[in-house]
Amino acid sequence: MKQLILLLLLVCSTSLWAGVEVHTFENPAQEQQYNRLIAELRCLVCQNQNLADSNAELAQDLRQEVYEMIQNGATDQEIINFMVARYGDFVLYRPPFKATTAFLWVGPFIILIAGFVILLLVIRKRRQAAAVELDDAAQARAQQLLNDTNETDTP
Amino acid sequence: MWRYLVPLGIFIVLVVFLSIGLKLNPRDVPSPLIGKAAPAFSLPRLQQADQTISPADFKGRVWLLNVWASWCVSCRVEHPVLNQLARTGEVPILGLNYKDGRDEAIQWLRERGDPYTASAFDEDGRVGIDWGVYGVPETFVIDKKGNIRYKHTGPVDQKAVMEKIMPLVRTLEKEPA
């Protein structure tokens, strides 16, 4: 019975494959290029997915576009330029470094450095607070306090 | 004093950033096509399949391109606004019927009214890709020279027409062809 259910589940699961497009490539290099590009390009409809993950219609169309361009011998850069010309730097998961994206690239490091600076300042302040210089009077009083407790504690 | 001012300062900065972030529309991706020539195409018309329509037909005029589809729910929201805009006759609207079925699209216009000077039938969405379409509806303003000057993503409302699109169209009308 268990086997029968498993078999049934297995048969059902093949319908998953209906949604997967099958692309045939002339050589492995092209297939690699295709997989690399659709992993690098962002889907504009579901913005936190790349073209490879997204099943939005636009993503399907753009995958087809990438596929056809590869078939026509386009280089990575040509395909990326094609996408950027239409959708802007937003389609790239790794946008180029320029004025509009500078903060995106440098921002995290600035915040990291600022964090370190604050940490160092705090540590230094703590050290200074710990190393309090005692003048002679304070020293004598401290000694007396210590002596007092010693006398009362010892029988 | 500083002990209280520093956290307060950080808190205010955070509030400012977060409130800006709340107001931003993440779907509003700036189009790289603004200021560039409108991508050329020649597509069959929706209602007259044997005739073609192209941006070149609007050369010398300020016009709008509106991307729509009968399957697009937000298009129903903006449609009355477009109908009203078309009635003023101030600016021609070219419809780009995006990845739609011809019969459904024609039926849709029959039921809701047709604000378009003409509709281009982009069945496979290739022209949509050239125009950087990623969310229907989208509306572009094109100047007399054939350059894209403005893009509105999502349904156009009365406010967008009154405050953005029509003032821009009127300014562009004054530019030489």
Interface residues (C-beta under 8 A of the other chain):
Chain A: L44 V45 Q47 E57 L58 D61 L62 E65 V84 A85 R86 Y87 G88 D89 F90
Chain B: P26 R27 V29 P30 S31 P32 L33 K99 D124 G125 I129 D130 W131 G132 Y134 G135
